Structures are given as C-alpha cells and as structure tokens.
Amino acid sequence: MKDVQATILQRASLRQYDPTPLSEEDREQILLAAERAPTAGNMMLYTILEVRDQRIKDVLAESCDHQPFIARAPLVLVFLADFQRWQDFYVASGVEDLCTRREESFRRPQESDLLLACCDALIAAQNTVIMAESRGIGSCYIGDIMERYEQHRELFSLPPWAFPITMLCYGRPPAGYRQNLRPRLDRKFFVQQDRYRPWSQEDLEDMAHQPALLPKKLREGASNPGQHWYLRKTGEAFSREMERSVRVALRRWLDGDPEDGGRS
C-alpha cells in the first residue's frame, strides 16, 4: 500500500483496466473511504449508485461522450448530490405539521442545498479515489454523467432532489501500463493571498505559454492556446449539452415533481 504523499502526488486518471474484478475487500475499503469523508453537519448529502448491471455500463459508455472504457471498468460508482433522503425523512417525521404549528413555511430544497450536497458528494468521491490509489487501483472521473439528464434520470430512476454530480470508474492498470503525469499550471495561477487579484495582460500572456496548456496540435480555426481550449472544452458541444442538462435538473430540483416523489 502506498503512503499518503505518494498516493496523492503520483495519481493520474486511468482509462485502461485489467479485466480481473476487484476483491470484496477492495470494494469495502473504497466505500468505507466515502463513508468517512467530511460531510456538512454529518448529514451525508449524497447517495452512491454502484453500477453492476453490464447493460447499464454499456449505456453509460455511449451516453457519457462515447467512452468505451466505462463499459470495461471493474467498478463503476455514480455519486448523487442527494437531498431527497432528508426531504422524505422530514415528511415522514411530520415536519410539515411541526412547521404549521410554529406558523412557519415548510422549506423545500433550494439551490444552496444542491451546492452543499454537491460538495458532500464530491468530497466523498475524492476520498474513494485516494483509497483506491493507495491500494494500487486506478480511477477516472466522468463529468459527462451531468449531461443527458433526462436519459440518466430515467436510467437510474432519479427523484427530483438527487442529481448525478460525478461518476467514477475504478480498476487496476493492465500489465505493462506506463503512467503519465500531465503538467499543471504554475502555482501562481491558482494560489493567491487574502483577496482575489485580477489577472493582468502579462499574466494571461504567460498563461498561454504554460506547458499544461500547450496542445500538440491546435484545433482547426484556432490560432492560439486560448482559442484551442475554448473550442475543445468551453465552446464544445458537450459543454452546451451539460449547460442545457443542468438547467433542466435545476428547474426540477426547485419545482419538485409530485408524480416522482417530490412535494409541490
């Protein structure tokens, strides 16, 4: 087992997996890491969906930006930002009647609750990544689970107040696999002191020459790294789909859906 420093500093996303299933001990330790993650008010505002059905993995390999390795991952976990459990618990506990007696409105989940639940879910997810890595198990985050909300909502029978904030694939690297650590931005681009300092033109010109941002080949139509990254990420079709999808999910989160477990 790796020490903590090596686990964190040597970790890189793994998209190739030895087909051997993970042991039950590995699975238990990964889930234990999620269980022990820091959480807001000890509420554990997340639910983890362990995807065992190969048919569902096959669907996700297509719906999540056509990435075949998802279907081959020995372990796939979907992390939901989940306030539905607490909302149902409150209703079952008679909180609506309590609020009536107190002459207060019964507060439903709001945007702030979604953001807090996203924090809880992502902290738990990263805990599992560190635990897995320490045991020689690689992982890869799949942010594309936020796309195609309607399809994924149906696939996982998601109620209004459970949002798929991320998915993780886990597995051991195949024989002969060589890990490649990608460069990152210099620390001056992500660490500031006391207050946010606007970026100067000199800073931004320097950023364009950072090894982490220099592509092997510019996207067609781009004349510099900034244009390349916009076309590859922020302006790409998947980002526009994620934007649309998250808006649909947010509307459902705020409106609820009485026919699907919400409270209007």
C-alpha positions as CSV (number, residue, x, y, z in Angstrom):
1,M,0.0,0.0,0.0
2,K,1.3,3.5,-0.9
3,D,1.9,6.1,1.7
4,V,-0.3,9.2,1.6
5,Q,2.2,11.5,-0.2
6,A,2.9,9.1,-3.0
7,T,-0.8,8.3,-3.3
8,I,-1.7,11.9,-3.9
9,L,1.3,13.1,-5.9
10,Q,1.6,10.1,-8.2
11,R,-2.1,9.7,-9.1
12,A,-3.3,10.1,-12.7
13,S,-6.5,9.2,-14.4
14,L,-6.7,5.6,-15.6
15,R,-8.7,4.6,-18.6
16,Q,-7.4,1.1,-19.2
17,Y,-8.2,-1.7,-16.8
18,D,-7.1,-5.2,-16.1
19,P,-10.3,-7.2,-16.5
20,T,-9.9,-9.0,-13.2
21,P,-12.7,-8.0,-10.8
22,L,-11.7,-6.1,-7.7
23,S,-11.9,-8.1,-4.5
24,E,-14.7,-7.6,-2.0
25,E,-12.1,-6.2,0.4
26,D,-11.1,-3.6,-2.2
27,R,-14.8,-2.6,-2.7
28,E,-15.4,-2.4,1.0
29,Q,-12.4,-0.2,1.6
30,I,-13.4,2.2,-1.2
31,L,-16.9,2.5,0.2
32,L,-15.5,2.9,3.7
33,A,-13.5,5.9,2.5
34,A,-16.7,7.5,1.2
35,E,-18.4,6.8,4.5
36,R,-15.6,8.5,6.5
37,A,-15.4,11.6,4.2
38,P,-16.0,15.1,5.7
39,T,-19.7,16.0,5.4
40,A,-21.8,19.1,6.2
41,G,-23.4,18.7,9.6
42,N,-22.9,14.9,9.4
43,M,-25.9,14.8,7.0
44,M,-24.1,12.8,4.3
45,L,-25.9,14.6,1.5
46,Y,-25.0,12.0,-1.1
47,T,-26.0,8.6,-2.4
48,I,-23.7,6.3,-4.3
49,L,-25.1,4.1,-7.0
50,E,-22.9,1.0,-7.6
51,V,-23.4,0.1,-11.3
52,R,-23.2,-3.7,-11.5
53,D,-25.5,-4.3,-14.5
54,Q,-23.4,-4.6,-17.6
55,R,-26.3,-3.3,-19.7
56,I,-26.3,-0.1,-17.8
57,K,-22.5,0.2,-18.1
58,D,-22.9,-0.2,-21.9
59,V,-25.4,2.6,-21.9
60,L,-23.2,4.9,-19.9
61,A,-20.2,4.1,-22.2
62,E,-22.3,5.7,-25.0
63,S,-24.3,8.4,-23.1
64,C,-21.2,9.8,-21.4
65,D,-19.5,11.1,-24.5
66,H,-18.8,7.7,-26.2
67,Q,-16.1,6.4,-23.9
68,P,-15.9,2.6,-24.3
69,F,-13.6,2.1,-21.3
70,I,-16.6,2.8,-19.0
71,A,-18.2,-0.5,-20.0
72,R,-15.0,-2.4,-19.2
73,A,-14.3,-0.9,-15.7
74,P,-14.5,-3.5,-12.9
75,L,-16.2,-0.9,-10.6
76,V,-18.4,2.0,-11.5
77,L,-19.9,4.3,-8.9
78,V,-22.2,7.2,-9.6
79,F,-22.2,9.9,-6.9
80,L,-25.5,11.7,-6.4
81,A,-25.9,15.0,-4.7
82,D,-28.9,13.8,-2.7
83,F,-31.4,15.8,-0.6
84,Q,-34.3,13.5,-1.4
85,R,-33.5,11.2,1.5
86,W,-33.7,14.1,4.0
87,Q,-36.7,15.6,2.4
88,D,-38.5,12.2,2.6
89,F,-37.3,11.8,6.2
90,Y,-38.6,15.2,7.2
91,V,-42.0,14.4,5.6
92,A,-42.2,11.0,7.3
93,S,-41.2,12.7,10.6
94,G,-44.2,15.1,10.5
95,V,-42.1,18.2,9.9
96,E,-44.9,19.7,7.8
97,D,-47.2,19.6,10.8
98,L,-44.5,21.0,13.0
99,C,-44.0,23.9,10.7
100,T,-47.7,24.6,10.7
101,R,-47.8,24.7,14.5
102,R,-44.9,27.0,14.5
103,E,-46.5,29.2,11.9
104,E,-43.6,28.7,9.6
105,S,-43.4,27.6,6.0
106,F,-42.1,24.1,5.3
107,R,-38.8,24.7,3.5
108,R,-38.1,22.6,0.4
109,P,-34.6,22.0,-1.0
110,Q,-33.2,25.1,-2.7
111,E,-30.1,26.0,-4.8
112,S,-28.0,26.3,-1.7
113,D,-28.9,22.7,-0.6
114,L,-27.9,21.4,-4.1
115,L,-24.5,23.1,-3.9
116,L,-23.9,21.8,-0.4
117,A,-24.9,18.3,-1.5
118,C,-22.6,18.6,-4.5
119,C,-19.7,19.4,-2.1
120,D,-20.5,16.4,0.1
121,A,-20.7,14.0,-2.8
122,L,-17.5,15.3,-4.4
123,I,-15.6,15.1,-1.1
124,A,-16.8,11.5,-0.7
125,A,-15.8,10.7,-4.3
126,Q,-12.3,12.0,-3.9
127,N,-11.9,10.0,-0.7
128,T,-12.6,6.9,-2.7
129,V,-10.1,7.9,-5.3
130,I,-7.3,8.3,-2.7
131,M,-8.2,5.0,-1.0
132,A,-8.3,3.2,-4.3
133,E,-5.0,4.6,-5.4
134,S,-3.3,3.6,-2.2
135,R,-4.4,0.0,-2.9
136,G,-3.0,0.1,-6.5
137,I,-6.4,0.7,-8.1
138,G,-6.6,3.5,-10.6
139,S,-9.7,5.6,-11.3
140,C,-11.2,8.1,-13.7
141,Y,-13.7,10.8,-13.1
142,I,-16.6,11.1,-15.6
143,G,-18.2,14.5,-15.5
144,D,-20.3,13.6,-18.6
145,I,-22.8,12.0,-16.2
146,M,-24.2,15.5,-15.8
147,E,-25.2,15.5,-19.5
148,R,-28.3,13.9,-20.9
149,Y,-30.1,14.5,-17.7
150,E,-33.4,13.1,-18.9
151,Q,-31.8,9.9,-20.1
152,H,-29.8,9.3,-16.9
153,R,-32.8,10.3,-14.7
154,E,-34.8,7.5,-16.3
155,L,-31.9,5.1,-16.3
156,F,-31.4,5.4,-12.6
157,S,-35.0,6.3,-11.5
158,L,-33.8,9.6,-10.0
159,P,-36.2,11.6,-7.9
160,P,-36.2,15.4,-8.1
161,W,-33.7,16.1,-5.3
162,A,-31.0,13.6,-6.4
163,F,-28.6,14.9,-9.0
164,P,-25.7,12.9,-10.6
165,I,-22.8,15.2,-9.9
166,T,-20.0,12.8,-11.0
167,M,-19.2,9.2,-11.9
168,L,-16.0,7.2,-11.2
169,C,-14.5,4.2,-12.9
170,Y,-12.0,2.1,-11.0
171,G,-9.7,-0.8,-11.9
172,R,-6.1,-2.0,-11.7
173,P,-3.9,-1.0,-14.6
174,P,-3.2,-3.7,-17.2
175,A,0.2,-5.4,-17.4
176,G,2.9,-3.1,-18.9
177,Y,0.9,0.1,-18.4
178,R,3.0,3.2,-18.0
179,Q,1.5,6.1,-16.0
180,N,1.8,9.6,-17.5
181,L,1.6,12.6,-15.1
182,R,0.4,15.6,-17.1
183,P,1.8,19.0,-16.3
184,R,-0.3,21.5,-14.3
185,L,-0.4,25.3,-14.3
186,D,2.2,27.1,-12.2
187,R,1.1,27.7,-8.7
188,K,0.8,31.5,-9.2
189,F,-2.2,30.8,-11.4
190,F,-4.3,29.1,-8.7
191,V,-2.9,30.4,-5.3
192,Q,-3.5,34.0,-4.2
193,Q,-3.2,35.7,-0.9
194,D,-6.1,37.1,1.1
195,R,-8.0,38.6,-1.8
196,Y,-8.7,37.7,-5.4
197,R,-6.4,39.6,-7.7
198,P,-7.5,40.3,-11.3
199,W,-5.3,38.8,-13.9
200,S,-3.1,41.2,-15.8
201,Q,-2.4,41.0,-19.5
202,E,1.1,39.9,-18.7
203,D,-0.3,37.1,-16.6
204,L,-2.6,36.0,-19.4
205,E,0.2,36.0,-21.9
206,D,2.3,33.9,-19.6
207,M,-0.6,31.5,-19.1
208,A,-0.7,31.0,-22.9
209,H,2.8,29.6,-22.7
210,Q,2.2,27.2,-19.8
211,P,3.2,23.6,-20.7
212,A,-0.1,22.4,-19.2
213,L,-2.0,24.4,-21.9
214,L,0.2,23.9,-24.9
215,P,-1.6,21.4,-27.2
216,K,0.3,19.1,-29.6
217,K,-1.9,20.5,-32.3
218,L,-4.2,23.5,-32.4
219,R,-7.9,22.9,-33.1
220,E,-9.0,23.8,-36.6
221,G,-9.7,27.5,-36.7
222,A,-7.7,28.3,-33.5
223,S,-4.6,30.5,-33.7
224,N,-3.5,30.3,-30.0
225,P,-3.9,28.1,-26.9
226,G,-6.8,30.1,-25.5
227,Q,-8.8,29.6,-28.7
228,H,-7.8,26.0,-28.8
229,W,-9.1,25.3,-25.2
230,Y,-12.3,27.2,-25.8
231,L,-13.1,25.1,-28.9
232,R,-12.0,21.9,-27.1
233,K,-13.8,22.5,-23.8
234,T,-16.0,25.5,-23.0
235,G,-17.4,26.0,-26.5
236,E,-17.6,22.3,-27.4
237,A,-20.9,20.5,-28.0
238,F,-20.7,18.5,-24.7
239,S,-20.4,21.7,-22.7
240,R,-23.5,23.1,-24.3
241,E,-25.3,19.9,-23.6
242,M,-24.1,20.0,-20.0
243,E,-25.4,23.5,-19.7
244,R,-28.8,22.5,-21.0
245,S,-28.9,19.4,-18.9
246,V,-28.0,21.1,-15.6
247,R,-30.7,23.8,-16.2
248,V,-33.3,21.1,-16.6
249,A,-32.2,19.4,-13.4
250,L,-32.1,22.6,-11.5
251,R,-35.6,23.5,-12.6
252,R,-36.8,20.1,-11.4
253,W,-34.9,20.5,-8.2
254,L,-36.6,23.8,-7.5
255,D,-40.1,22.8,-8.7
256,G,-40.2,19.3,-7.4
257,D,-42.4,16.7,-9.1
258,P,-45.3,15.2,-7.1
259,E,-45.6,12.3,-9.5
260,D,-41.9,11.3,-9.0
261,G,-41.5,11.6,-5.2
262,G,-41.4,15.4,-4.9
263,R,-43.6,17.7,-2.8
264,S,-45.2,20.6,-4.6
